[in-house]
Amino acid sequence: MKRTPITGFEGGSVALGFQFFNVLNHPNFGTPVNSSSDPEFGLILYGEQVPTGILGSGKNGSARMIQLKAELRF
């Protein structure tokens, strides 16, 4: 947050800042297929766990979000 005093307004200030959610979020992969005779050898077919975030779990649960925050204090 960057806080700036308002001139002519006793004790008043305005603040702007950013909030970041799930910036370092990454998937947790399962183990790859390790049978050399399998045509899918070396492929990872599933995730270890469903990603979760502030929006819940599932498809939209792990979105990275940036939010602008403004604050007026008086």
C-alpha positions in Angstrom: 0.0 0.0 0.0 1.2 3.5 -0.9 -0.3 6.0 1.5 -0.4 9.7 0.7 -1.7 12.4 3.0 -4.4 14.8 1.7 -3.3 18.4 2.1 -5.8 20.6 3.9 -7.6 17.7 5.4 -6.5 16.9 9.0 -5.4 13.3 9.3 -6.9 12.3 6.0 -5.0 10.1 3.5 -5.6 8.1 0.4 -3.9 4.7 -0.2 -3.5 2.6 -3.3 -2.2 -0.9 -3.5 -2.3 -4.3 -5.2 -3.2 -7.7 -3.7 -2.0 -10.9 -5.4 -3.7 -14.3 -4.9 -2.2 -17.6 -5.9 0.8 -16.0 -7.7 3.0 -19.0 -7.0 0.3 -21.6 -7.7 1.5 -24.7 -9.6 0.0 -28.0 -10.4 0.8 -31.2 -8.5 1.3 -33.9 -11.1 0.9 -37.7 -10.5 3.5 -40.3 -11.4 4.1 -41.1 -15.0 3.2 -44.4 -16.6 6.3 -46.6 -15.9 5.6 -49.7 -17.9 7.8 -49.6 -21.0 5.4 -51.8 -23.0 2.5 -49.4 -22.5 1.9 -47.0 -25.4 1.4 -44.2 -22.9 4.9 -44.8 -21.4 6.2 -41.6 -19.7 3.0 -39.7 -19.8 1.4 -38.2 -16.8 -2.3 -39.0 -17.0 -3.7 -37.4 -13.8 -3.0 -34.7 -11.2 -2.1 -35.7 -7.7 -4.9 -33.6 -6.2 -7.5 -31.1 -7.4 -6.1 -27.5 -7.2 -7.8 -25.3 -4.7 -7.9 -21.5 -4.3 -9.9 -18.6 -2.9 -12.7 -19.5 -5.4 -13.0 -23.1 -4.3 -11.8 -26.2 -6.1 -12.0 -27.5 -9.6 -11.6 -25.8 -12.9 -11.8 -22.2 -11.7 -10.5 -22.9 -8.2 -6.8 -22.1 -8.8 -6.9 -19.0 -10.9 -4.2 -16.4 -10.3 -5.8 -13.1 -9.4 -4.6 -9.5 -9.1 -6.7 -7.0 -7.3 -6.4 -3.2 -7.0 -7.2 -1.8 -3.6 -8.0 1.9 -2.8 -8.5 3.2 0.7 -9.7 6.6 1.9 -9.0 7.4 5.6 -10.4 10.4 7.4 
